[in-house]
Amino acid sequence: MSKFWSSVVSGLKPYTPGEQPKVPGLIKLNTNEHCLQPSRHAMAVLNAMTPEALRRYPDPECTALRSAIARCEGLSVAQVFVGNGSDEVLAHIFQGLLSSSESLVTLDITYSFYPVWAALYGLQLKTESLHDDFSIDVNRLSAQRDSILIANPNAPTGRALALKDIKRLVDSNPDRLVVVDEAYYGFGSESASTLLLEAENLIVTRSLSKSHALAGLRVGYALGSAALIEGLTRVKDSFNSYPLDASAQLVAEAAIQDEQWLNESSQTVIKNRLELTEALLDLGFEVCPSSANFVFVKHPAHEGRVLFEHLRESNILVRRWDKAPIADYLRITVGTKAECAALLQCLAEKCAL
Ligand SMILES: Cc1ncc(COP(=O)(O)O)c(C=O)c1O
C-alpha cells in the first residue's frame, strides 16, 4: 500500500495465475501448456533471428502475422487483431468494446480473469449459473439484454457449446456484442469464427499458448468485423504500439502456417485425453466431458484438497480452486503419456477401488 496508489489500484483484486515453480522433476499439469514441443518450423525461425531484426522496431501492425491468420480463417486482414497473449486482447475488448454498455453477462463458473477486467474497466459483471453438470442454459443466457462473454470450451470445466447454440446467442440480439473466448480451441470444439462472414456483433479470441504450444511466446488474436477490429487497434495504439516483438511475430506466423503440426498435435492431445479420461473413470472419478487440453474431475470419496496435496507431495502439480461449488474438483492438464501415467499411479494410491 502506498499513498501514491489511485483509488482504482487500491480497490483491485488482481488475477492469480497458476503457479510456475521451477522445481526439478516437477510434473506440471496446472496451467494447460501443450504436452508436445512447438512446430519445428517455428523453432527454426526463432533460431534464425538476426541481430538486425532485433535492432529495428518490429512492424506495429503485425501485417505478415495477421495475413497468415486471415488466410487460415478465410477472413480479410482487417478482420484480425493480434496482441501479447489473448489476455491482452481480452483486456482491450473490455476497455474498447464491452465498456460501451454498463454491464455484461458471463457464466458463474468460468475464467477468473473476467471479473478482474470488469472491475478494472468499471463494468458491472452479471453471472448466469451453469447446470449441475456444468452445461450452459442457452435459453436463459440469450434472454439476457447485456453483452455476453463466454469461454468456449469453458474453463475450468472443459465443456464446449455447439456452434448452433453460439449462433442462437449471436442471432438473438444483433444489438449486443457476443465475445467468444476460444483460448482452448483446437482440441475438438467447433469455432464460432465461421459466423463472422455474416455476424457484425461477434468477436472471437484465440491463443497460441495452448493449441500451438507457444505459451512462452505470448501471442493471441481476435477475429471480428473490420469495425470491431479497428476499435481494438485504437485501444492498442493508445497504450502500446508494439505489443508483439519481432521474434513473436515471425515465430507465430510460422506456427500458424504449419497446419500439419497443428492437426497431428491436436490428435495426440485428444488421444491422450481419451486414455486419461478412461483411466480416471476406472479409478472412480467423475470426469466432465472435455473439448480442451485438460480434464475437470472429482472423486466422490476423496476431497479435492486431499488429492491435490497428495499429488503435490509427489511433485505433481494440478490446479484447484478453493471455492464452492468446485472445491472438490481438480483441473488436470492432458500431459504426455509418461506424465499421465505418473499422475494415475499417484492417484491410484489414494483412490483404487
Ligand atoms: C479461458 C482462457 N482465456 C484466455 C486465457 C489467456 O491465454 P493467453 O494469454 O496465454 O493467450 C486463458 C489462459 O489460461 C484461459 O484459460
The ligand as a MOL file (V3000), in Angstrom:
LIG
                    3D

  0  0  0     0  0            999 V3000
M  V30 BEGIN CTAB
M  V30 COUNTS 16 16 0 0 0
M  V30 BEGIN ATOM
M  V30 1 C -10.2400 -19.1880 -20.8340 0
M  V30 2 C -8.9210 -18.5190 -21.0360 0
M  V30 3 N -8.8780 -17.4270 -21.8070 0
M  V30 4 C -7.7160 -16.7790 -22.0460 0
M  V30 5 C -6.5410 -17.2270 -21.4980 0
M  V30 6 C -5.2760 -16.4390 -21.7540 0
M  V30 7 O -4.3740 -17.1200 -22.5530 0
M  V30 8 P -3.0810 -16.3940 -23.1500 0
M  V30 9 O -3.0000 -15.0250 -22.5440 0
M  V30 10 O -1.9510 -17.2710 -22.7680 0
M  V30 11 O -3.3150 -16.3300 -24.6260 0
M  V30 12 C -6.5370 -18.3560 -20.6870 0
M  V30 13 C -5.2750 -18.8300 -20.0830 0
M  V30 14 O -5.1820 -19.7850 -19.3780 0
M  V30 15 C -7.7580 -19.0220 -20.4540 0
M  V30 16 O -7.8190 -20.0920 -19.6560 0
M  V30 END ATOM
M  V30 BEGIN BOND
M  V30 1 1 1 2
M  V30 2 1 2 3
M  V30 3 2 2 15
M  V30 4 2 3 4
M  V30 5 1 4 5
M  V30 6 1 5 6
M  V30 7 2 5 12
M  V30 8 1 6 7
M  V30 9 1 7 8
M  V30 10 2 8 9
M  V30 11 1 8 10
M  V30 12 1 8 11
M  V30 13 1 12 13
M  V30 14 1 12 15
M  V30 15 2 13 14
M  V30 16 1 15 16
M  V30 END BOND
M  V30 END CTAB
M  END
